């Protein structure tokens, strides 16, 4: 079946529309936009420009995709927003394009749920199976790993990193980087253990969770320096991919502040 476009929708002639796409009433789609097969724009969706949307996405009313970045350095360059497959974008969510001084592209993976009033800023890189609950906001250049969960009203400061399977609590303000599998709460947020509930729901075994807990205790113990504990953890769990993911995350950008437990 060819695309179904409501007569009240305004669609630029340059837009590439896949098979079985539905564009509902009041939608406005600007130039240089691609919409993949079976994607559904329910109504009143605004896609500004230079946006690629994959297959089987559902975008709810008043969402804004491919908007101009909120960055004073932006001077109208044709930067992009790229959205994967099987995502749900709820009402009033905003996803902006990249900037030239950043990555020139904002990426959102596949199988994500971005709830109402959420914001994905310029140059962000959001992984697969990420959930952003109501009004969660990530600033420019933020990286969010696969299966991360950002609770309602939470925020991640620009250039921040949130690791895979991490959980950011409700109303938490992340000004530091959150390790994979970590749990952060508070304002400003602090590390409050591991996202054990989330790991169990995602099918992690008892042994995997046990090793992660043991490694966590070693990393954030009181003995020695933090650098010494990182090295001890790397040696002890060199063959454990989950623990080494945490170690590699910390080592990747030592200049970034890390979310730590409270004293």
N, C-alpha and C positions, 0 to 999 in steps of 0.2 A: 504494500500500500504506500502511496506517496504521502508526503507530509500533509498534515491537516493544520491549516493556518486560519485562525478566526479573522473575519473581515475587518474587525476593528484593530487588529495588530498592525504595527508599522515595522516593516522589515526591509532593511537596506538591500539593494539589488546585488551587492557583493556577497551576501551571506550564503554560506554553503550549508544546506540542510539535508540530513540523512533520511533514510527510509523510516516511515512510521513515526516521525517526529510530530509532536502536537504543540502548537503555539497558541495559547489561549487568548481570550479577549484582553485588550488593552496593553499587550506586551509591546515593547519598543526595543528593536535590535539594530544596533549601529553597524558600521562597516568592519570588514576584516574579522568576521565571526564564523566559526564552524561549529555545527551542532550535530552530534553523533546520533546514530540510529536509536529509535524508541525513546529518546529523551523527551520529557514532558515539561513544558512551561505552563503552569496551571492558569495563571492570569496576572496581568500587571507586573510582569518581570521586566526589568530594564538591564540590557546588556549593552554597555557603552561602545566598546570597540576592542579589536585585537585580542579576542578570547577564543580558546579552543575548548569545547565541551565534549566529553566522550559519550559512550553509549549508556542507555538505560538510567539516566539521571532524572530525578524529579525535583523541580524547582518551584517553590511556593510563591504566592503573591508578595509583591513589593520587595523581593530580593534584588540586589544590585550587584551585577558581576562585571568585571573588567572596568571598574571605575578608575578615574584618574587618581594616581597615588597622592596621598596627603604628605608630600615631601616638597619643601621649597626648592630643592635642586631640580625638580622635574620641569622640563621645558618643552613638553609636548612630543617627546620621542615615541616611536611606535613600539613600546614595550608590551609584554603579553601577560595574560592569565591563562594557565592550562589546568583544566579539571579532568580527572580520570573518569572511570565508569562506576555505575551503580551507587552514586552519591545521592543523599537527600539534603537539600538546602532549604531551610525553613524561612518563615516570613521575616522580612526586614534584615536579613543577613547581608553583609557587604563584603565582597572579595575584590581587592584592588590589584591592578597590574603592577609590574616591577618598575624599577628605575635604572637608568644607565649606570649610575655610580654603584648600584647593587648588582643583582644577578640579571637584571633586565627581564626577569620573568618571576611570577608568583606561581607556585605549583601546589595543587591539592591532589592527593592520590585517589584511590578507588575505595568504595565501600565505606565512605565517611558519612557521619551524621553531623551536620552543622545546624544547630537549633536556632530559634528566633533571636534576632538582634545581635547575633555574633558578628565579630569583625576579624577578617584576615587581612592584615596590612601588606604593603608592598614588599616584594622580594622574599616572602615567607616560603618555606618548604614544608608542607604538611604531608605526612606519610599516609599509609593505607589503614583503613579500619579505625580511624581516629574519631572520637566523639567530643564535640564541643557543646556543652549544655548551655542553656539560655543565657545570653548576654556575655558569654566568655569572649575575651578579646586578646589577640596576639599582635604585638607591635611589629614594626618593620624588621625584616631580616631574621625573624624567629624560625627555628627548626623544631619540628614536632615529630617524634618517632612513631612508628607503627603501633597501633593499639593503645596509644595514650588516651587518657580521659581527662578533659578539662571541665571541671564542675561549673555550675552556674555562678555568674558574676566574678569569675576568676580572671586574672590578667597576667600576661607574660610580657615583661619589659623587652624593648627592642634588642635585637642580637642575642636574645636568650635561647637556650636549648632545653628541650624536654625529651628525655630518653624514651626508648620503647617501653611499652607496658607501664609507664609511669602514671600516677594519679595526682592531679592537682585539686585540692579540696575547694569547697564552696567559698567564694569571696576571698580566696587566697591571692596574694599579690606576689608574683615571682620576679624578683630582681636578680636572682642567681640561677645557675643551671641545675636542673634536677636530673639525677642519675637514672639510667634505665632501671625499671622495676621499683623505683622509689615512690614514696608517699609524702606529699608536702601539704602542710596546712598553715593557716595563720596569715597575718598581715603585719609586717612582711613575713613571707612564708619561711618555715623551717622544716627540715627533714624530720619525719615522724615515723620512720621505719620503712618497711617494704609494702608494696601494694599486694598483700597476700590474698585478699578476697578476689581481686582482679585476676591474679595468677591462677587461682583455683578455677575460676570461671572459664579461663582460657585453656584449661587442660594441662597445666603444669603438674608434674608428678610430685609426690611427697618428697622424694629424694632431691629433685631439683630445688624445691622450696627450702628444704633443710640446708642444702649447700649455700644457697643465696643468703639465708639467715646467718649462717656461720661466717661467711665472707663479710657480711655487713658488720657483724660484731667486731671482726678483726680490723676492718677499715676505720671504724669510728670508735675504737677503744681509746683509752687515755694514755696508754704506754707508747713512748717513742714519738717521733714526728710523723706528720701525715704522710710525707714522702716515704719514710721508712715503712709505714704500714701498707702503702700502695705496693711497694716492692715485695713485701712479705706475702701479700695477697696474690700477686702475680706469680710468685714462685709456688705457693701452696696449691693454687687452683689453675695452673698453667693449662691443664687439659679440660677445664670446665668452660664451655663456650659462653654460658650466661654470666658467670663471674667475670670472665675476661672481657665481656662486652662492657661491664661497668668500668673495669680498669682502663680499657681503651678509650672510653668516653671521657674519663678524667684526664688522661694523658693527651688526648687530641688537642685540647686548647687549654693549656695550663694557665694562660693569662686570664681566663674567664673565672669569675667568682663562683664557687660551688655552694649549692644549698646544703647546709650542715645541720646536724641535730643541735638543739639547745643544750647549754651546759646543765 
